[in-house]
């Protein structure tokens, strides 16, 4: 009796393996590209958030000091106590303000804010020099302070800050407004 051996070969051909490996390589390269883009976006977002945190902190500090301050002088950056004759900024406002602030029981100190060369600057103390408040990636185009008061009411201070942040050659705009009243009325 004669037996036939049938060889049934199972497996993949070389072409099938090459097609499968090619499809896998395409899927992996697309996935790596997406992961790289996601990481780049995350890094940009964190850098942008850091700058906005600086801007918000500066605005909050300024608001707190203005709220507890008194004798607001608009349009001046004279950091001497003799300059503290309160003035109203009017409708157009000013890009400079100096005021007195209570720091302790022994007296007051002088604080000043101004816009100079697209930088928000602050001086703290009589005769002090102004210094930049924000990182160099922040350009402030408008810093407007409006103070309105009369003899019978608390001063109202409105602050507007407009500018841009630049991270990796991408520029984003920001606009911040705040309105506040003096905590201690000067009546």
NUTOR-534977 format. One record per residue: x, y, z of N, C-alpha, C in turn; residue number from 1. Coordinates in nm, 3 decimals. Example, Ala and Ser with C-alpha at 12.3 -4.5 7.8 and 13.67 -1.06 7.14 Angstrom:
BEGIN
1.319,-0.569,0.780,1.230,-0.450,0.780,1.320,-0.330,0.780,1
1.285,-0.225,0.708,1.367,-0.106,0.714,1.290,0.003,0.787,2
# end
This chain:
BEGIN
0.083,-0.114,0.000,0.000,0.000,0.000,0.089,0.123,0.000,1
0.047,0.206,-0.073,0.124,0.325,-0.094,0.055,0.444,-0.026,2
0.126,0.518,0.059,0.066,0.631,0.129,0.124,0.761,0.074,3
0.037,0.847,0.056,0.079,0.981,0.012,0.091,1.072,0.133,4
0.197,1.136,0.134,0.214,1.236,0.239,0.179,1.371,0.180,5
0.084,1.430,0.239,0.044,1.566,0.197,0.109,1.665,0.292,6
0.185,1.750,0.236,0.246,1.857,0.317,0.163,1.981,0.297,7
0.093,2.016,0.398,0.022,2.144,0.394,0.105,2.241,0.475,8
0.157,2.334,0.409,0.240,2.431,0.479,0.154,2.545,0.526,9
0.175,2.581,0.650,0.101,2.695,0.704,0.203,2.802,0.738,10
0.156,2.928,0.744,0.244,3.041,0.773,0.215,3.155,0.677,11
0.300,3.253,0.684,0.282,3.372,0.601,0.388,3.377,0.493,12
0.350,3.434,0.386,0.448,3.454,0.281,0.531,3.577,0.315,13
0.640,3.591,0.247,0.727,3.704,0.270,0.655,3.836,0.239,14
0.576,3.840,0.140,0.502,3.962,0.104,0.402,3.998,0.213,15
0.333,3.902,0.269,0.238,3.929,0.377,0.309,3.986,0.501,16
0.424,3.931,0.533,0.501,3.981,0.648,0.547,4.123,0.621,17
0.596,4.151,0.501,0.643,4.286,0.468,0.529,4.387,0.474,18
0.412,4.352,0.426,0.296,4.442,0.431,0.257,4.467,0.576,19
0.255,4.363,0.657,0.218,4.379,0.799,0.317,4.468,0.873,20
0.444,4.447,0.851,0.547,4.529,0.917,0.536,4.674,0.870,21
0.510,4.697,0.743,0.494,4.834,0.690,0.375,4.904,0.754,22
0.264,4.837,0.764,0.145,4.896,0.827,0.175,4.928,0.974,23
0.240,4.837,1.044,0.276,4.861,1.184,0.369,4.981,1.197,24
0.468,4.994,1.110,0.562,5.106,1.113,0.490,5.238,1.089,25
0.394,5.240,0.999,0.317,5.363,0.972,0.237,5.402,1.096,26
0.172,5.306,1.158,0.091,5.335,1.278,0.179,5.386,1.392,27
0.294,5.324,1.411,0.386,5.366,1.518,0.439,5.507,1.490,28
0.475,5.538,1.366,0.529,5.672,1.336,0.422,5.779,1.354,29
0.297,5.750,1.318,0.189,5.846,1.341,0.169,5.866,1.491,30
0.172,5.760,1.567,0.156,5.770,1.713,0.267,5.849,1.778,31
0.392,5.827,1.735,0.505,5.901,1.791,0.494,6.049,1.755,32
0.452,6.080,1.631,0.432,6.220,1.591,0.327,6.289,1.675,33
0.216,6.218,1.699,0.110,6.275,1.783,0.159,6.297,1.925,34
0.235,6.202,1.977,0.289,6.216,2.112,0.386,6.334,2.120,35
0.470,6.352,2.019,0.562,6.464,2.014,0.486,6.597,2.010,36
0.383,6.605,1.925,0.301,6.727,1.917,0.232,6.756,2.049,37
0.184,6.653,2.115,0.116,6.672,2.243,0.215,6.723,2.348,38
0.336,6.671,2.347,0.438,6.717,2.442,0.477,6.863,2.414,39
0.489,6.899,2.288,0.522,7.037,2.251,0.410,7.132,2.296,40
0.286,7.092,2.273,0.172,7.175,2.315,0.167,7.190,2.467,41
0.195,7.082,2.537,0.196,7.086,2.683,0.304,7.181,2.735,42
0.424,7.173,2.678,0.534,7.259,2.719,0.500,7.406,2.692,43
0.443,7.436,2.577,0.402,7.572,2.544,0.296,7.620,2.642,44
0.199,7.536,2.667,0.089,7.573,2.758,0.141,7.603,2.898,45
0.235,7.523,2.948,0.292,7.547,3.081,0.370,7.678,3.084,46
0.446,7.708,2.979,0.522,7.832,2.975,0.428,7.953,2.969,47
0.321,7.942,2.892,0.222,8.049,2.882,0.152,8.069,3.016,48
0.119,7.960,3.083,0.052,7.968,3.214,0.145,8.033,3.317,49
0.274,8.004,3.311,0.370,8.065,3.403,0.371,8.217,3.386,50
0.371,8.263,3.262,0.369,8.408,3.237,0.239,8.470,3.287,51
0.127,8.404,3.262,-0.002,8.458,3.310,-0.007,8.460,3.462,52
0.055,8.362,3.526,0.062,8.363,3.673,0.139,8.485,3.722,53
0.250,8.520,3.655,0.326,8.640,3.690,0.240,8.766,3.674,54
0.168,8.774,3.564,0.084,8.891,3.537,-0.027,8.902,3.642,55
-0.093,8.791,3.671,-0.200,8.792,3.771,-0.147,8.827,3.909,56
-0.030,8.776,3.945,0.029,8.809,4.075,0.061,8.958,4.084,57
0.117,9.014,3.977,0.147,9.158,3.977,0.019,9.240,3.992,58
-0.086,9.200,3.920,-0.213,9.273,3.927,-0.276,9.260,4.066,59
-0.270,9.142,4.125,-0.325,9.122,4.259,-0.248,9.202,4.364,60
-0.115,9.203,4.353,-0.033,9.280,4.447,-0.064,9.428,4.435,61
-0.071,9.477,4.312,-0.102,9.618,4.289,-0.241,9.652,4.344,62
-0.337,9.565,4.320,-0.474,9.589,4.369,-0.479,9.595,4.520,63
-0.411,9.502,4.585,-0.409,9.499,4.732,-0.346,9.626,4.787,64
-0.234,9.669,4.727,-0.167,9.790,4.775,-0.250,9.915,4.748,65
-0.313,9.922,4.632,-0.399,10.037,4.602,-0.521,10.041,4.694,66
-0.578,9.924,4.724,-0.697,9.917,4.809,-0.666,9.968,4.950,67
-0.547,9.941,5.000,-0.512,9.984,5.136,-0.435,10.115,5.136,68
-0.407,10.169,5.018,-0.331,10.293,5.009,-0.419,10.417,5.022,69
-0.355,10.532,5.014,-0.425,10.661,5.021,-0.339,10.767,4.956,70
-0.394,10.886,4.940,-0.324,10.999,4.876,-0.269,10.961,4.738,71
-0.359,10.916,4.650,-0.320,10.875,4.515,-0.281,10.996,4.431,72
-0.166,10.986,4.365,-0.118,11.093,4.277,-0.101,11.034,4.138,73
-0.183,11.077,4.045,-0.175,11.026,3.907,-0.075,11.106,3.825,74
-0.014,11.038,3.728,0.075,11.105,3.635,0.210,11.142,3.691,75
0.247,11.084,3.804,0.374,11.118,3.866,0.451,10.992,3.899,76
0.584,11.003,3.893,0.666,10.895,3.947,0.768,10.954,4.045,77
0.731,11.068,4.106,0.812,11.133,4.209,0.791,11.056,4.339,78
0.894,10.989,4.385,0.884,10.901,4.501,0.924,10.971,4.631,79
0.883,11.097,4.648,0.911,11.168,4.772,0.779,11.198,4.842,80
0.784,11.208,4.973,0.662,11.231,5.049,0.603,11.368,5.020,81
0.684,11.464,4.975,0.631,11.597,4.944,0.544,11.596,4.819,82
0.552,11.488,4.739,0.474,11.482,4.615,0.333,11.428,4.637,83
0.300,11.386,4.759,0.172,11.318,4.782,0.056,11.413,4.804,84
0.023,11.490,4.702,-0.097,11.572,4.703,-0.197,11.501,4.611,85
-0.303,11.444,4.667,-0.393,11.362,4.587,-0.445,11.435,4.463,86
-0.444,11.362,4.351,-0.498,11.415,4.226,-0.583,11.310,4.160,87
-0.688,11.354,4.094,-0.774,11.265,4.018,-0.713,11.248,3.879,88
-0.722,11.129,3.824,-0.663,11.102,3.693,-0.753,11.145,3.578,89
-0.877,11.168,3.607,-0.969,11.207,3.501,-1.013,11.087,3.418,90
-1.083,11.115,3.313,-1.142,11.010,3.230,-1.036,10.932,3.152,91
-0.935,11.000,3.104,-0.834,10.932,3.022,-0.737,10.849,3.103,92
-0.719,10.881,3.229,-0.629,10.805,3.315,-0.484,10.842,3.294,93
-0.397,10.764,3.353,-0.254,10.790,3.348,-0.180,10.657,3.347,94
-0.056,10.658,3.300,0.024,10.535,3.303,0.124,10.537,3.420,95
0.098,10.625,3.517,0.182,10.635,3.636,0.095,10.668,3.757,96
0.131,10.609,3.870,0.062,10.643,3.994,0.158,10.625,4.111,97
0.149,10.717,4.205,0.226,10.711,4.330,0.125,10.729,4.442,98
0.143,10.656,4.552,0.049,10.667,4.664,0.116,10.627,4.793,99
0.053,10.663,4.902,0.102,10.626,5.035,0.036,10.495,5.076,100
0.111,10.415,5.149,0.059,10.286,5.194,0.096,10.265,5.339,101
0.001,10.217,5.417,0.027,10.183,5.557,0.104,10.051,5.563,102
0.218,10.052,5.631,0.292,9.929,5.650,0.298,9.888,5.796,103
0.298,9.984,5.885,0.300,9.951,6.027,0.246,10.070,6.106,104
0.251,10.061,6.236,0.195,10.164,6.323,0.277,10.293,6.322,105
0.402,10.285,6.276,0.490,10.402,6.285,0.473,10.501,6.171,106
0.403,10.464,6.066,0.386,10.558,5.956,0.349,10.489,5.827,107
0.382,10.555,5.718,0.347,10.502,5.588,0.470,10.499,5.498,108
0.456,10.429,5.390,0.561,10.423,5.290,0.501,10.468,5.157,109
0.585,10.493,5.058,0.539,10.538,4.927,0.560,10.426,4.826,110
0.458,10.401,4.748,0.464,10.299,4.643,0.432,10.367,4.511,111
0.502,10.327,4.406,0.476,10.382,4.274,0.472,10.273,4.169,112
0.385,10.290,4.071,0.377,10.201,3.954,0.381,10.288,3.830,113
0.446,10.236,3.725,0.449,10.310,3.599,0.474,10.214,3.484,114
0.446,10.264,3.363,0.477,10.192,3.240,0.597,10.261,3.178,115
0.702,10.185,3.152,0.823,10.240,3.091,0.881,10.137,2.994,116
0.892,10.174,2.868,0.948,10.085,2.765,0.880,9.948,2.762,117
0.748,9.949,2.764,0.665,9.828,2.761,0.688,9.735,2.881,118
0.733,9.793,2.990,0.754,9.717,3.113,0.675,9.782,3.226,119
0.602,9.701,3.301,0.535,9.748,3.422,0.641,9.752,3.530,120
0.657,9.870,3.591,0.761,9.887,3.692,0.701,9.931,3.824,121
0.773,9.900,3.930,0.730,9.935,4.066,0.847,9.992,4.143,122
0.817,10.089,4.229,0.914,10.140,4.326,0.849,10.128,4.463,123
0.928,10.090,4.560,0.875,10.064,4.693,0.959,10.139,4.795,124
0.910,10.253,4.840,0.980,10.330,4.940,1.019,10.467,4.888,125
1.024,10.563,4.978,1.058,10.701,4.941,1.196,10.705,4.877,126
1.203,10.766,4.761,1.329,10.780,4.690,1.378,10.653,4.622,127
1.299,10.547,4.623,1.342,10.419,4.565,1.342,10.424,4.413,128
1.423,10.341,4.353,1.427,10.329,4.208,1.321,10.231,4.161,129
1.275,10.251,4.039,1.176,10.161,3.981,1.245,10.035,3.928,130
1.176,9.921,3.939,1.228,9.794,3.887,1.116,9.724,3.810,131
1.154,9.637,3.715,1.057,9.563,3.634,0.987,9.460,3.721,132
0.854,9.452,3.703,0.774,9.356,3.779,0.754,9.224,3.706,133
0.760,9.225,3.574,0.723,9.108,3.496,0.842,9.055,3.416,134
0.839,8.927,3.380,0.948,8.870,3.301,0.961,8.938,3.164,135
1.076,8.922,3.102,1.102,8.988,2.974,1.012,8.939,2.861,136
0.950,8.822,2.876,0.860,8.770,2.772,0.725,8.842,2.772,137
0.703,8.929,2.869,0.578,9.004,2.878,0.603,9.148,2.835,138
0.527,9.192,2.736,0.534,9.332,2.690,0.400,9.398,2.724,139
0.405,9.502,2.805,0.282,9.574,2.844,0.268,9.694,2.751,140
0.160,9.695,2.673,0.138,9.805,2.579,0.058,9.919,2.642,141
-0.031,9.884,2.735,-0.109,9.988,2.803,-0.119,9.955,2.951,142
-0.091,10.053,3.031,-0.115,10.048,3.176,-0.188,10.177,3.207,143
-0.317,10.166,3.234,-0.398,10.285,3.256,-0.459,10.278,3.396,144
-0.436,10.383,3.472,-0.492,10.395,3.607,-0.585,10.514,3.607,145
-0.707,10.492,3.653,-0.803,10.601,3.668,-0.843,10.607,3.814,146
-0.827,10.725,3.873,-0.867,10.747,4.013,-0.971,10.857,4.012,147
-1.085,10.826,4.070,-1.186,10.930,4.083,-1.228,10.938,4.229,148
-1.231,11.059,4.277,-1.273,11.079,4.415,-1.313,11.224,4.433,149
-1.398,11.242,4.529,-1.427,11.378,4.573,-1.427,11.375,4.724,150
-1.455,11.486,4.783,-1.441,11.499,4.928,-1.536,11.409,5.007,151
-1.650,11.372,4.946,-1.752,11.298,5.021,-1.751,11.148,4.994,152
-1.666,11.099,4.906,-1.670,10.956,4.873,-1.532,10.893,4.882,153
-1.535,10.762,4.892,-1.410,10.687,4.887,-1.353,10.694,4.746,154
-1.222,10.700,4.732,-1.163,10.695,4.599,-1.192,10.562,4.531,155
-1.219,10.568,4.402,-1.237,10.449,4.320,-1.120,10.444,4.223,156
-1.054,10.329,4.217,-0.939,10.313,4.129,-0.972,10.204,4.028,157
-0.952,10.236,3.901,-0.972,10.139,3.793,-0.837,10.121,3.724,158
-0.793,9.996,3.712,-0.664,9.964,3.651,-0.688,9.876,3.528,159
-0.625,9.912,3.418,-0.630,9.832,3.296,-0.487,9.798,3.254,160
-0.466,9.673,3.223,-0.336,9.624,3.181,-0.356,9.548,3.049,161
-0.291,9.595,2.942,-0.304,9.533,2.810,-0.164,9.503,2.759,162
-0.144,9.384,2.704,-0.012,9.351,2.653,-0.009,9.219,2.582,163
0.114,9.168,2.564,0.134,9.040,2.497,0.238,8.958,2.572,164
0.225,8.829,2.556,0.326,8.736,2.605,0.384,8.664,2.484,165
0.513,8.636,2.487,0.578,8.567,2.376,0.649,8.443,2.429,166
0.608,8.329,2.376,0.669,8.201,2.408,0.698,8.130,2.277,167
0.824,8.100,2.253,0.867,8.029,2.131,0.814,8.096,2.004,168
0.836,8.222,1.992,0.797,8.304,1.877,0.645,8.307,1.854,169
0.567,8.263,1.951,0.420,8.274,1.944,0.377,8.381,2.042,170
0.298,8.475,1.993,0.255,8.588,2.075,0.106,8.574,2.107,171
0.073,8.593,2.233,-0.065,8.590,2.280,-0.097,8.723,2.347,172
-0.217,8.773,2.326,-0.259,8.899,2.387,-0.330,8.874,2.519,173
-0.323,8.971,2.608,-0.399,8.966,2.732,-0.453,9.104,2.763,174
-0.567,9.105,2.831,-0.630,9.229,2.878,-0.683,9.199,3.017,175
-0.640,9.279,3.115,-0.689,9.264,3.253,-0.745,9.398,3.300,176
-0.858,9.392,3.367,-0.921,9.510,3.426,-0.953,9.478,3.571,177
-0.941,9.577,3.655,-0.989,9.562,3.792,-1.037,9.699,3.841,178
-1.137,9.697,3.923,-1.188,9.817,3.986,-1.191,9.793,4.136,179
-1.150,9.892,4.212,-1.145,9.873,4.357,-1.170,10.006,4.427,180
-1.206,9.994,4.551,-1.225,10.114,4.633,-1.127,10.108,4.749,181
-1.095,10.225,4.796,-1.004,10.235,4.909,-1.069,10.168,5.030,182
-0.991,10.088,5.100,-1.044,10.016,5.216,-1.077,10.112,5.331,183
-0.993,10.208,5.357,-1.016,10.306,5.461,-1.055,10.438,5.396,184
-1.177,10.482,5.411,-1.213,10.611,5.348,-1.133,10.726,5.408,185
-1.094,10.816,5.324,-1.018,10.931,5.366,-1.114,11.049,5.386,186
-1.203,11.034,5.481,-1.307,11.137,5.502,-1.272,11.227,5.619,187
# end
